């Protein structure tokens, strides 16, 4: 298996398990979108496994709403303060958003 396939399998098994992908075709089928409550679970699992988030991309009604990247907050994508702060910013807008992220998996993506 290639590193990208390993990363995908890891995310499916450990991060996305039991959550509903809300992407109904408005974006690439490879990108998973979650409601606010389920994305909070994603972030909790990311932190638990020591992973990182490169960026968070919320969408509203099938259109990109905004994007925040770890470089705007921290030097480290595994710093939970950055992604929780960005997520809380999006929540504070009061908009009903769907959330996607790009993930950093140290033991897999470092060798890609």
ABEGO torsion letter per residue (X at the ends): XBAAAAAAAAAAAAAABGBBBABAGABBAABBBBBAAAAAAAAAAAAAAGBBBABBBBBBGGBBABBBBAAAABABAABAAAAAAAAAAAAAAGBBBBBBBBBBBAAAAAAX
